[in-house]
């Protein structure tokens, strides 16, 4: 895995990682919004969809999403696999 890749693949990594975790847990954007609201973070479903689709969100929101999705293990290997896939198929 090349650590010096352009920012776009890193944004795609964030996008794919969050979407894959939401899919695994059967959580839609509306539910994610409700879960975040319970922690005091106000984000509409549309706003979350936009941020996640672009792969641009602050570290605090990323950590909050990991928390409310109850992700217990964030694996470097898993992230590397996603990045490798992005590098092979950039579209």
mmCIF file as gemmi writes it, N, C-alpha and C atoms, coordinates in Angstrom:
data_model
loop_
_atom_site.group_PDB
_atom_site.id
_atom_site.type_symbol
_atom_site.label_atom_id
_atom_site.label_alt_id
_atom_site.label_comp_id
_atom_site.label_asym_id
_atom_site.label_entity_id
_atom_site.label_seq_id
_atom_site.pdbx_PDB_ins_code
_atom_site.Cartn_x
_atom_site.Cartn_y
_atom_site.Cartn_z
_atom_site.occupancy
_atom_site.B_iso_or_equiv
_atom_site.pdbx_formal_charge
_atom_site.auth_seq_id
_atom_site.auth_asym_id
_atom_site.pdbx_PDB_model_num
ATOM 1 N N . UNK Axp A 1 ? 0.844 -1.19 0 1 0 ? 1 A 1
ATOM 2 C CA . UNK Axp A 1 ? 0 0 0 1 0 ? 1 A 1
ATOM 3 C C . UNK Axp A 1 ? 0.884 1.246 0 1 0 ? 1 A 1
ATOM 4 N N . UNK Axp A 2 ? 0.588 2.178 -0.861 1 0 ? 2 A 1
ATOM 5 C CA . UNK Axp A 2 ? 1.343 3.416 -0.982 1 0 ? 2 A 1
ATOM 6 C C . UNK Axp A 2 ? 0.763 4.456 -0.025 1 0 ? 2 A 1
ATOM 7 N N . UNK Axp A 3 ? 1.544 4.902 0.946 1 0 ? 3 A 1
ATOM 8 C CA . UNK Axp A 3 ? 1.089 5.878 1.929 1 0 ? 3 A 1
ATOM 9 C C . UNK Axp A 3 ? 1.034 7.302 1.362 1 0 ? 3 A 1
ATOM 10 N N . UNK Axp A 4 ? 1.654 7.545 0.222 1 0 ? 4 A 1
ATOM 11 C CA . UNK Axp A 4 ? 1.738 8.886 -0.347 1 0 ? 4 A 1
ATOM 12 C C . UNK Axp A 4 ? 0.778 9.079 -1.512 1 0 ? 4 A 1
ATOM 13 N N . UNK Axp A 5 ? -0.417 8.559 -1.395 1 0 ? 5 A 1
ATOM 14 C CA . UNK Axp A 5 ? -1.39 8.705 -2.474 1 0 ? 5 A 1
ATOM 15 C C . UNK Axp A 5 ? -2.159 10.002 -2.308 1 0 ? 5 A 1
ATOM 16 N N . UNK Axp A 6 ? -2.793 10.427 -3.385 1 0 ? 6 A 1
ATOM 17 C CA . UNK Axp A 6 ? -3.54 11.69 -3.389 1 0 ? 6 A 1
ATOM 18 C C . UNK Axp A 6 ? -4.704 11.636 -2.405 1 0 ? 6 A 1
ATOM 19 N N . UNK Axp A 7 ? -5.174 12.804 -1.937 1 0 ? 7 A 1
ATOM 20 C CA . UNK Axp A 7 ? -6.261 12.848 -0.957 1 0 ? 7 A 1
ATOM 21 C C . UNK Axp A 7 ? -7.551 12.158 -1.421 1 0 ? 7 A 1
ATOM 22 N N . UNK Axp A 8 ? -7.843 12.183 -2.716 1 0 ? 8 A 1
ATOM 23 C CA . UNK Axp A 8 ? -9.092 11.598 -3.189 1 0 ? 8 A 1
ATOM 24 C C . UNK Axp A 8 ? -9.276 10.147 -2.761 1 0 ? 8 A 1
ATOM 25 N N . UNK Axp A 9 ? -8.266 9.27 -2.884 1 0 ? 9 A 1
ATOM 26 C CA . UNK Axp A 9 ? -8.446 7.901 -2.418 1 0 ? 9 A 1
ATOM 27 C C . UNK Axp A 9 ? -8.71 7.813 -0.91 1 0 ? 9 A 1
ATOM 28 N N . UNK Axp A 10 ? -8.149 8.729 -0.145 1 0 ? 10 A 1
ATOM 29 C CA . UNK Axp A 10 ? -8.391 8.724 1.298 1 0 ? 10 A 1
ATOM 30 C C . UNK Axp A 10 ? -9.849 9.075 1.59 1 0 ? 10 A 1
ATOM 31 N N . UNK Axp A 11 ? -10.396 9.985 0.809 1 0 ? 11 A 1
ATOM 32 C CA . UNK Axp A 11 ? -11.816 10.326 0.971 1 0 ? 11 A 1
ATOM 33 C C . UNK Axp A 11 ? -12.69 9.142 0.59 1 0 ? 11 A 1
ATOM 34 N N . UNK Axp A 12 ? -12.294 8.456 -0.481 1 0 ? 12 A 1
ATOM 35 C CA . UNK Axp A 12 ? -13.043 7.265 -0.882 1 0 ? 12 A 1
ATOM 36 C C . UNK Axp A 12 ? -12.969 6.192 0.19 1 0 ? 12 A 1
ATOM 37 N N . UNK Axp A 13 ? -11.827 6.1 0.867 1 0 ? 13 A 1
ATOM 38 C CA . UNK Axp A 13 ? -11.674 5.145 1.96 1 0 ? 13 A 1
ATOM 39 C C . UNK Axp A 13 ? -12.688 5.437 3.062 1 0 ? 13 A 1
ATOM 40 N N . UNK Axp A 14 ? -12.787 6.689 3.468 1 0 ? 14 A 1
ATOM 41 C CA . UNK Axp A 14 ? -13.752 7.073 4.502 1 0 ? 14 A 1
ATOM 42 C C . UNK Axp A 14 ? -15.168 6.722 4.045 1 0 ? 14 A 1
ATOM 43 N N . UNK Axp A 15 ? -15.489 7.072 2.812 1 0 ? 15 A 1
ATOM 44 C CA . UNK Axp A 15 ? -16.802 6.792 2.238 1 0 ? 15 A 1
ATOM 45 C C . UNK Axp A 15 ? -17.112 5.303 2.293 1 0 ? 15 A 1
ATOM 46 N N . UNK Axp A 16 ? -16.223 4.502 1.748 1 0 ? 16 A 1
ATOM 47 C CA . UNK Axp A 16 ? -16.481 3.056 1.664 1 0 ? 16 A 1
ATOM 48 C C . UNK Axp A 16 ? -16.509 2.399 3.03 1 0 ? 16 A 1
ATOM 49 N N . UNK Axp A 17 ? -15.624 2.83 3.921 1 0 ? 17 A 1
ATOM 50 C CA . UNK Axp A 17 ? -15.589 2.217 5.244 1 0 ? 17 A 1
ATOM 51 C C . UNK Axp A 17 ? -16.897 2.461 6 1 0 ? 17 A 1
ATOM 52 N N . UNK Axp A 18 ? -17.334 3.705 6.057 1 0 ? 18 A 1
ATOM 53 C CA . UNK Axp A 18 ? -18.559 4.016 6.796 1 0 ? 18 A 1
ATOM 54 C C . UNK Axp A 18 ? -19.76 3.339 6.148 1 0 ? 18 A 1
ATOM 55 N N . UNK Axp A 19 ? -19.852 3.417 4.83 1 0 ? 19 A 1
ATOM 56 C CA . UNK Axp A 19 ? -20.986 2.785 4.147 1 0 ? 19 A 1
ATOM 57 C C . UNK Axp A 19 ? -21.012 1.27 4.381 1 0 ? 19 A 1
ATOM 58 N N . UNK Axp A 20 ? -19.842 0.632 4.358 1 0 ? 20 A 1
ATOM 59 C CA . UNK Axp A 20 ? -19.814 -0.811 4.565 1 0 ? 20 A 1
ATOM 60 C C . UNK Axp A 20 ? -20.256 -1.168 5.977 1 0 ? 20 A 1
ATOM 61 N N . UNK Axp A 21 ? -19.855 -0.37 6.952 1 0 ? 21 A 1
ATOM 62 C CA . UNK Axp A 21 ? -20.27 -0.634 8.333 1 0 ? 21 A 1
ATOM 63 C C . UNK Axp A 21 ? -21.771 -0.383 8.512 1 0 ? 21 A 1
ATOM 64 N N . UNK Axp A 22 ? -22.287 0.648 7.854 1 0 ? 22 A 1
ATOM 65 C CA . UNK Axp A 22 ? -23.728 0.908 7.929 1 0 ? 22 A 1
ATOM 66 C C . UNK Axp A 22 ? -24.502 -0.25 7.307 1 0 ? 22 A 1
ATOM 67 N N . UNK Axp A 23 ? -24.014 -0.755 6.183 1 0 ? 23 A 1
ATOM 68 C CA . UNK Axp A 23 ? -24.671 -1.868 5.506 1 0 ? 23 A 1
ATOM 69 C C . UNK Axp A 23 ? -24.646 -3.124 6.369 1 0 ? 23 A 1
ATOM 70 N N . UNK Axp A 24 ? -23.5 -3.424 6.955 1 0 ? 24 A 1
ATOM 71 C CA . UNK Axp A 24 ? -23.376 -4.603 7.822 1 0 ? 24 A 1
ATOM 72 C C . UNK Axp A 24 ? -24.4 -4.58 8.954 1 0 ? 24 A 1
ATOM 73 N N . UNK Axp A 25 ? -24.65 -3.387 9.472 1 0 ? 25 A 1
ATOM 74 C CA . UNK Axp A 25 ? -25.543 -3.249 10.616 1 0 ? 25 A 1
ATOM 75 C C . UNK Axp A 25 ? -26.973 -2.903 10.209 1 0 ? 25 A 1
ATOM 76 N N . UNK Axp A 26 ? -27.207 -2.747 8.908 1 0 ? 26 A 1
ATOM 77 C CA . UNK Axp A 26 ? -28.545 -2.434 8.421 1 0 ? 26 A 1
ATOM 78 C C . UNK Axp A 26 ? -29.037 -1.064 8.851 1 0 ? 26 A 1
ATOM 79 N N . UNK Axp A 27 ? -28.127 -0.104 8.898 1 0 ? 27 A 1
ATOM 80 C CA . UNK Axp A 27 ? -28.46 1.249 9.368 1 0 ? 27 A 1
ATOM 81 C C . UNK Axp A 27 ? -28.484 2.206 8.184 1 0 ? 27 A 1
ATOM 82 N N . UNK Axp A 28 ? -29.583 2.939 8.072 1 0 ? 28 A 1
ATOM 83 C CA . UNK Axp A 28 ? -29.741 3.969 7.036 1 0 ? 28 A 1
ATOM 84 C C . UNK Axp A 28 ? -29.343 5.322 7.624 1 0 ? 28 A 1
ATOM 85 N N . UNK Axp A 29 ? -29.252 6.314 6.766 1 0 ? 29 A 1
ATOM 86 C CA . UNK Axp A 29 ? -28.826 7.642 7.207 1 0 ? 29 A 1
ATOM 87 C C . UNK Axp A 29 ? -29.757 8.242 8.253 1 0 ? 29 A 1
ATOM 88 N N . UNK Axp A 30 ? -31.044 8.011 8.119 1 0 ? 30 A 1
ATOM 89 C CA . UNK Axp A 30 ? -32 8.542 9.108 1 0 ? 30 A 1
ATOM 90 C C . UNK Axp A 30 ? -31.716 7.971 10.497 1 0 ? 30 A 1
ATOM 91 N N . UNK Axp A 31 ? -31.478 6.672 10.557 1 0 ? 31 A 1
ATOM 92 C CA . UNK Axp A 31 ? -31.156 6.023 11.836 1 0 ? 31 A 1
ATOM 93 C C . UNK Axp A 31 ? -29.822 6.519 12.378 1 0 ? 31 A 1
ATOM 94 N N . UNK Axp A 32 ? -28.848 6.698 11.503 1 0 ? 32 A 1
ATOM 95 C CA . UNK Axp A 32 ? -27.559 7.227 11.938 1 0 ? 32 A 1
ATOM 96 C C . UNK Axp A 32 ? -27.735 8.62 12.54 1 0 ? 32 A 1
ATOM 97 N N . UNK Axp A 33 ? -28.562 9.435 11.903 1 0 ? 33 A 1
ATOM 98 C CA . UNK Axp A 33 ? -28.851 10.772 12.411 1 0 ? 33 A 1
ATOM 99 C C . UNK Axp A 33 ? -29.475 10.715 13.802 1 0 ? 33 A 1
ATOM 100 N N . UNK Axp A 34 ? -30.418 9.799 13.992 1 0 ? 34 A 1
ATOM 101 C CA . UNK Axp A 34 ? -31.065 9.647 15.293 1 0 ? 34 A 1
ATOM 102 C C . UNK Axp A 34 ? -30.079 9.175 16.359 1 0 ? 34 A 1
ATOM 103 N N . UNK Axp A 35 ? -29.238 8.254 16.003 1 0 ? 35 A 1
ATOM 104 C CA . UNK Axp A 35 ? -28.241 7.758 16.961 1 0 ? 35 A 1
ATOM 105 C C . UNK Axp A 35 ? -27.262 8.86 17.36 1 0 ? 35 A 1
ATOM 106 N N . UNK Axp A 36 ? -26.838 9.652 16.382 1 0 ? 36 A 1
ATOM 107 C CA . UNK Axp A 36 ? -25.935 10.757 16.688 1 0 ? 36 A 1
ATOM 108 C C . UNK Axp A 36 ? -26.624 11.793 17.576 1 0 ? 36 A 1
ATOM 109 N N . UNK Axp A 37 ? -27.908 12.033 17.33 1 0 ? 37 A 1
ATOM 110 C CA . UNK Axp A 37 ? -28.657 13.004 18.135 1 0 ? 37 A 1
ATOM 111 C C . UNK Axp A 37 ? -28.682 12.59 19.601 1 0 ? 37 A 1
ATOM 112 N N . UNK Axp A 38 ? -28.729 11.293 19.866 1 0 ? 38 A 1
ATOM 113 C CA . UNK Axp A 38 ? -28.733 10.798 21.248 1 0 ? 38 A 1
ATOM 114 C C . UNK Axp A 38 ? -27.42 11.115 21.964 1 0 ? 38 A 1
ATOM 115 N N . UNK Axp A 39 ? -26.361 11.346 21.202 1 0 ? 39 A 1
ATOM 116 C CA . UNK Axp A 39 ? -25.078 11.709 21.809 1 0 ? 39 A 1
ATOM 117 C C . UNK Axp A 39 ? -24.872 13.221 21.829 1 0 ? 39 A 1
ATOM 118 N N . UNK Axp A 40 ? -25.871 13.958 21.327 1 0 ? 40 A 1
ATOM 119 C CA . UNK Axp A 40 ? -25.788 15.413 21.328 1 0 ? 40 A 1
ATOM 120 C C . UNK Axp A 40 ? -25.287 16.012 20.026 1 0 ? 40 A 1
ATOM 121 N N . UNK Axp A 41 ? -25.111 15.195 19.003 1 0 ? 41 A 1
ATOM 122 C CA . UNK Axp A 41 ? -24.64 15.676 17.708 1 0 ? 41 A 1
ATOM 123 C C . UNK Axp A 41 ? -25.817 15.785 16.756 1 0 ? 41 A 1
ATOM 124 N N . UNK Axp A 42 ? -26.092 16.979 16.294 1 0 ? 42 A 1
ATOM 125 C CA . UNK Axp A 42 ? -27.211 17.217 15.392 1 0 ? 42 A 1
ATOM 126 C C . UNK Axp A 42 ? -26.72 17.225 13.952 1 0 ? 42 A 1
ATOM 127 N N . UNK Axp A 43 ? -27.079 16.195 13.215 1 0 ? 43 A 1
ATOM 128 C CA . UNK Axp A 43 ? -26.753 16.087 11.795 1 0 ? 43 A 1
ATOM 129 C C . UNK Axp A 43 ? -27.98 15.507 11.104 1 0 ? 43 A 1
ATOM 130 N N . UNK Axp A 44 ? -28.473 16.182 10.098 1 0 ? 44 A 1
ATOM 131 C CA . UNK Axp A 44 ? -29.61 15.62 9.368 1 0 ? 44 A 1
ATOM 132 C C . UNK Axp A 44 ? -29.138 14.432 8.535 1 0 ? 44 A 1
ATOM 133 N N . UNK Axp A 45 ? -30.087 13.583 8.16 1 0 ? 45 A 1
ATOM 134 C CA . UNK Axp A 45 ? -29.761 12.441 7.307 1 0 ? 45 A 1
ATOM 135 C C . UNK Axp A 45 ? -29.156 12.922 5.988 1 0 ? 45 A 1
ATOM 136 N N . UNK Axp A 46 ? -29.72 13.991 5.427 1 0 ? 46 A 1
ATOM 137 C CA . UNK Axp A 46 ? -29.217 14.53 4.161 1 0 ? 46 A 1
ATOM 138 C C . UNK Axp A 46 ? -27.788 15.057 4.316 1 0 ? 46 A 1
ATOM 139 N N . UNK Axp A 47 ? -27.518 15.728 5.423 1 0 ? 47 A 1
ATOM 140 C CA . UNK Axp A 47 ? -26.18 16.256 5.673 1 0 ? 47 A 1
ATOM 141 C C . UNK Axp A 47 ? -25.17 15.119 5.83 1 0 ? 47 A 1
ATOM 142 N N . UNK Axp A 48 ? -25.552 14.077 6.57 1 0 ? 48 A 1
ATOM 143 C CA . UNK Axp A 48 ? -24.677 12.924 6.748 1 0 ? 48 A 1
ATOM 144 C C . UNK Axp A 48 ? -24.408 12.237 5.411 1 0 ? 48 A 1
ATOM 145 N N . UNK Axp A 49 ? -25.449 12.06 4.634 1 0 ? 49 A 1
ATOM 146 C CA . UNK Axp A 49 ? -25.3 11.425 3.317 1 0 ? 49 A 1
ATOM 147 C C . UNK Axp A 49 ? -24.301 12.213 2.467 1 0 ? 49 A 1
ATOM 148 N N . UNK Axp A 50 ? -24.437 13.518 2.47 1 0 ? 50 A 1
ATOM 149 C CA . UNK Axp A 50 ? -23.559 14.386 1.693 1 0 ? 50 A 1
ATOM 150 C C . UNK Axp A 50 ? -22.106 14.273 2.174 1 0 ? 50 A 1
ATOM 151 N N . UNK Axp A 51 ? -21.897 14.366 3.476 1 0 ? 51 A 1
ATOM 152 C CA . UNK Axp A 51 ? -20.54 14.303 4.029 1 0 ? 51 A 1
ATOM 153 C C . UNK Axp A 51 ? -19.904 12.943 3.783 1 0 ? 51 A 1
ATOM 154 N N . UNK Axp A 52 ? -20.668 11.877 4.016 1 0 ? 52 A 1
ATOM 155 C CA . UNK Axp A 52 ? -20.129 10.53 3.839 1 0 ? 52 A 1
ATOM 156 C C . UNK Axp A 52 ? -19.879 10.243 2.361 1 0 ? 52 A 1
ATOM 157 N N . UNK Axp A 53 ? -20.793 10.645 1.494 1 0 ? 53 A 1
ATOM 158 C CA . UNK Axp A 53 ? -20.597 10.413 0.059 1 0 ? 53 A 1
ATOM 159 C C . UNK Axp A 53 ? -19.359 11.128 -0.468 1 0 ? 53 A 1
ATOM 160 N N . UNK Axp A 54 ? -19.082 12.308 0.057 1 0 ? 54 A 1
ATOM 161 C CA . UNK Axp A 54 ? -17.884 13.05 -0.352 1 0 ? 54 A 1
ATOM 162 C C . UNK Axp A 54 ? -16.634 12.54 0.368 1 0 ? 54 A 1
ATOM 163 N N . UNK Axp A 55 ? -16.854 11.829 1.491 1 0 ? 55 A 1
ATOM 164 C CA . UNK Axp A 55 ? -15.728 11.34 2.277 1 0 ? 55 A 1
ATOM 165 C C . UNK Axp A 55 ? -15.03 12.44 3.045 1 0 ? 55 A 1
ATOM 166 N N . UNK Axp A 56 ? -15.747 13.538 3.262 1 0 ? 56 A 1
ATOM 167 C CA . UNK Axp A 56 ? -15.163 14.684 3.959 1 0 ? 56 A 1
ATOM 168 C C . UNK Axp A 56 ? -15.961 14.939 5.236 1 0 ? 56 A 1
ATOM 169 N N . UNK Axp A 57 ? -15.346 14.601 6.353 1 0 ? 57 A 1
ATOM 170 C CA . UNK Axp A 57 ? -15.954 14.909 7.642 1 0 ? 57 A 1
ATOM 171 C C . UNK Axp A 57 ? -14.841 15.039 8.667 1 0 ? 57 A 1
ATOM 172 N N . UNK Axp A 58 ? -15.115 15.785 9.699 1 0 ? 58 A 1
ATOM 173 C CA . UNK Axp A 58 ? -14.112 16.002 10.732 1 0 ? 58 A 1
ATOM 174 C C . UNK Axp A 58 ? -13.828 14.729 11.507 1 0 ? 58 A 1
ATOM 175 N N . UNK Axp A 59 ? -12.674 14.708 12.137 1 0 ? 59 A 1
ATOM 176 C CA . UNK Axp A 59 ? -12.288 13.547 12.939 1 0 ? 59 A 1
ATOM 177 C C . UNK Axp A 59 ? -13.289 13.296 14.057 1 0 ? 59 A 1
ATOM 178 N N . UNK Axp A 60 ? -13.81 14.373 14.64 1 0 ? 60 A 1
ATOM 179 C CA . UNK Axp A 60 ? -14.771 14.2 15.728 1 0 ? 60 A 1
ATOM 180 C C . UNK Axp A 60 ? -16.034 13.495 15.244 1 0 ? 60 A 1
ATOM 181 N N . UNK Axp A 61 ? -16.547 13.878 14.082 1 0 ? 61 A 1
ATOM 182 C CA . UNK Axp A 61 ? -17.749 13.231 13.554 1 0 ? 61 A 1
ATOM 183 C C . UNK Axp A 61 ? -17.447 11.784 13.165 1 0 ? 61 A 1
ATOM 184 N N . UNK Axp A 62 ? -16.267 11.533 12.592 1 0 ? 62 A 1
ATOM 185 C CA . UNK Axp A 62 ? -15.894 10.169 12.244 1 0 ? 62 A 1
ATOM 186 C C . UNK Axp A 62 ? -15.89 9.279 13.492 1 0 ? 62 A 1
ATOM 187 N N . UNK Axp A 63 ? -15.282 9.764 14.563 1 0 ? 63 A 1
ATOM 188 C CA . UNK Axp A 63 ? -15.224 8.98 15.807 1 0 ? 63 A 1
ATOM 189 C C . UNK Axp A 63 ? -16.627 8.785 16.376 1 0 ? 63 A 1
ATOM 190 N N . UNK Axp A 64 ? -17.465 9.811 16.308 1 0 ? 64 A 1
ATOM 191 C CA . UNK Axp A 64 ? -18.838 9.676 16.792 1 0 ? 64 A 1
ATOM 192 C C . UNK Axp A 64 ? -19.606 8.629 15.985 1 0 ? 64 A 1
ATOM 193 N N . UNK Axp A 65 ? -19.394 8.607 14.679 1 0 ? 65 A 1
ATOM 194 C CA . UNK Axp A 65 ? -20.053 7.617 13.834 1 0 ? 65 A 1
ATOM 195 C C . UNK Axp A 65 ? -19.567 6.215 14.196 1 0 ? 65 A 1
ATOM 196 N N . UNK Axp A 66 ? -18.266 6.061 14.375 1 0 ? 66 A 1
ATOM 197 C CA . UNK Axp A 66 ? -17.721 4.768 14.801 1 0 ? 66 A 1
ATOM 198 C C . UNK Axp A 66 ? -18.376 4.347 16.124 1 0 ? 66 A 1
ATOM 199 N N . UNK Axp A 67 ? -18.522 5.282 17.028 1 0 ? 67 A 1
ATOM 200 C CA . UNK Axp A 67 ? -19.117 5.007 18.34 1 0 ? 67 A 1
ATOM 201 C C . UNK Axp A 67 ? -20.577 4.572 18.21 1 0 ? 67 A 1
ATOM 202 N N . UNK Axp A 68 ? -21.394 5.343 17.483 1 0 ? 68 A 1
ATOM 203 C CA . UNK Axp A 68 ? -22.828 5.022 17.408 1 0 ? 68 A 1
ATOM 204 C C . UNK Axp A 68 ? -23.11 3.795 16.546 1 0 ? 68 A 1
ATOM 205 N N . UNK Axp A 69 ? -22.179 3.459 15.633 1 0 ? 69 A 1
ATOM 206 C CA . UNK Axp A 69 ? -22.337 2.231 14.859 1 0 ? 69 A 1
ATOM 207 C C . UNK Axp A 69 ? -21.83 1.016 15.638 1 0 ? 69 A 1
ATOM 208 N N . UNK Axp A 70 ? -21.293 1.288 16.817 1 0 ? 70 A 1
ATOM 209 C CA . UNK Axp A 70 ? -20.781 0.239 17.714 1 0 ? 70 A 1
ATOM 210 C C . UNK Axp A 70 ? -19.707 -0.608 17.026 1 0 ? 70 A 1
ATOM 211 N N . UNK Axp A 71 ? -18.791 0.093 16.371 1 0 ? 71 A 1
ATOM 212 C CA . UNK Axp A 71 ? -17.656 -0.577 15.734 1 0 ? 71 A 1
ATOM 213 C C . UNK Axp A 71 ? -16.618 -0.81 16.825 1 0 ? 71 A 1
ATOM 214 N N . UNK Axp A 72 ? -16.347 -2.067 17.101 1 0 ? 72 A 1
ATOM 215 C CA . UNK Axp A 72 ? -15.441 -2.408 18.195 1 0 ? 72 A 1
ATOM 216 C C . UNK Axp A 72 ? -13.985 -2.521 17.78 1 0 ? 72 A 1
ATOM 217 N N . UNK Axp A 73 ? -13.755 -2.687 16.496 1 0 ? 73 A 1
ATOM 218 C CA . UNK Axp A 73 ? -12.383 -2.882 16.046 1 0 ? 73 A 1
ATOM 219 C C . UNK Axp A 73 ? -12.197 -2.207 14.691 1 0 ? 73 A 1
ATOM 220 N N . UNK Axp A 74 ? -11.322 -1.244 14.646 1 0 ? 74 A 1
ATOM 221 C CA . UNK Axp A 74 ? -10.978 -0.563 13.409 1 0 ? 74 A 1
ATOM 222 C C . UNK Axp A 74 ? -9.622 -1.101 12.976 1 0 ? 74 A 1
ATOM 223 N N . UNK Axp A 75 ? -9.619 -1.965 11.984 1 0 ? 75 A 1
ATOM 224 C CA . UNK Axp A 75 ? -8.425 -2.688 11.582 1 0 ? 75 A 1
ATOM 225 C C . UNK Axp A 75 ? -7.649 -1.97 10.484 1 0 ? 75 A 1
ATOM 226 N N . UNK Axp A 76 ? -6.361 -1.802 10.715 1 0 ? 76 A 1
ATOM 227 C CA . UNK Axp A 76 ? -5.493 -1.224 9.697 1 0 ? 76 A 1
ATOM 228 C C . UNK Axp A 76 ? -5.489 -2.105 8.455 1 0 ? 76 A 1
ATOM 229 N N . UNK Axp A 77 ? -5.515 -3.413 8.663 1 0 ? 77 A 1
ATOM 230 C CA . UNK Axp A 77 ? -5.542 -4.338 7.53 1 0 ? 77 A 1
ATOM 231 C C . UNK Axp A 77 ? -6.801 -4.147 6.687 1 0 ? 77 A 1
ATOM 232 N N . UNK Axp A 78 ? -7.933 -3.966 7.351 1 0 ? 78 A 1
ATOM 233 C CA . UNK Axp A 78 ? -9.185 -3.746 6.634 1 0 ? 78 A 1
ATOM 234 C C . UNK Axp A 78 ? -9.113 -2.455 5.825 1 0 ? 78 A 1
ATOM 235 N N . UNK Axp A 79 ? -8.595 -1.408 6.434 1 0 ? 79 A 1
ATOM 236 C CA . UNK Axp A 79 ? -8.46 -0.126 5.734 1 0 ? 79 A 1
ATOM 237 C C . UNK Axp A 79 ? -7.477 -0.251 4.564 1 0 ? 79 A 1
ATOM 238 N N . UNK Axp A 80 ? -6.392 -1.002 4.757 1 0 ? 80 A 1
ATOM 239 C CA . UNK Axp A 80 ? -5.417 -1.22 3.679 1 0 ? 80 A 1
ATOM 240 C C . UNK Axp A 80 ? -6.048 -1.949 2.506 1 0 ? 80 A 1
ATOM 241 N N . UNK Axp A 81 ? -6.881 -2.932 2.799 1 0 ? 81 A 1
ATOM 242 C CA . UNK Axp A 81 ? -7.563 -3.664 1.734 1 0 ? 81 A 1
ATOM 243 C C . UNK Axp A 81 ? -8.457 -2.74 0.916 1 0 ? 81 A 1
ATOM 244 N N . UNK Axp A 82 ? -9.181 -1.865 1.598 1 0 ? 82 A 1
ATOM 245 C CA . UNK Axp A 82 ? -10.055 -0.924 0.895 1 0 ? 82 A 1
ATOM 246 C C . UNK Axp A 82 ? -9.213 0.026 0.038 1 0 ? 82 A 1
ATOM 247 N N . UNK Axp A 83 ? -8.118 0.539 0.608 1 0 ? 83 A 1
ATOM 248 C CA . UNK Axp A 83 ? -7.245 1.445 -0.157 1 0 ? 83 A 1
ATOM 249 C C . UNK Axp A 83 ? -6.646 0.747 -1.365 1 0 ? 83 A 1
ATOM 250 N N . UNK Axp A 84 ? -6.207 -0.488 -1.187 1 0 ? 84 A 1
ATOM 251 C CA . UNK Axp A 84 ? -5.653 -1.244 -2.322 1 0 ? 84 A 1
ATOM 252 C C . UNK Axp A 84 ? -6.695 -1.402 -3.426 1 0 ? 84 A 1
ATOM 253 N N . UNK Axp A 85 ? -7.926 -1.68 -3.039 1 0 ? 85 A 1
ATOM 254 C CA . UNK Axp A 85 ? -9.013 -1.818 -4.016 1 0 ? 85 A 1
ATOM 255 C C . UNK Axp A 85 ? -9.246 -0.504 -4.739 1 0 ? 85 A 1
ATOM 256 N N . UNK Axp A 86 ? -9.21 0.589 -4.009 1 0 ? 86 A 1
ATOM 257 C CA . UNK Axp A 86 ? -9.401 1.918 -4.604 1 0 ? 86 A 1
ATOM 258 C C . UNK Axp A 86 ? -8.275 2.215 -5.602 1 0 ? 86 A 1
ATOM 259 N N . UNK Axp A 87 ? -7.043 1.879 -5.232 1 0 ? 87 A 1
ATOM 260 C CA . UNK Axp A 87 ? -5.91 2.124 -6.121 1 0 ? 87 A 1
ATOM 261 C C . UNK Axp A 87 ? -6.022 1.311 -7.403 1 0 ? 87 A 1
ATOM 262 N N . UNK Axp A 88 ? -6.534 0.089 -7.3 1 0 ? 88 A 1
ATOM 263 C CA . UNK Axp A 88 ? -6.696 -0.775 -8.47 1 0 ? 88 A 1
ATOM 264 C C . UNK Axp A 88 ? -7.866 -0.329 -9.357 1 0 ? 88 A 1
ATOM 265 N N . UNK Axp A 89 ? -8.928 0.134 -8.713 1 0 ? 89 A 1
ATOM 266 C CA . UNK Axp A 89 ? -10.145 0.564 -9.421 1 0 ? 89 A 1
ATOM 267 C C . UNK Axp A 89 ? -10.54 1.951 -8.942 1 0 ? 89 A 1
ATOM 268 N N . UNK Axp A 90 ? -9.884 2.989 -9.403 1 0 ? 90 A 1
ATOM 269 C CA . UNK Axp A 90 ? -10.107 4.34 -8.88 1 0 ? 90 A 1
ATOM 270 C C . UNK Axp A 90 ? -11.488 4.946 -9.141 1 0 ? 90 A 1
ATOM 271 N N . UNK Axp A 91 ? -12.305 4.354 -9.987 1 0 ? 91 A 1
ATOM 272 C CA . UNK Axp A 91 ? -13.619 4.943 -10.274 1 0 ? 91 A 1
ATOM 273 C C . UNK Axp A 91 ? -14.644 4.602 -9.254 1 0 ? 91 A 1
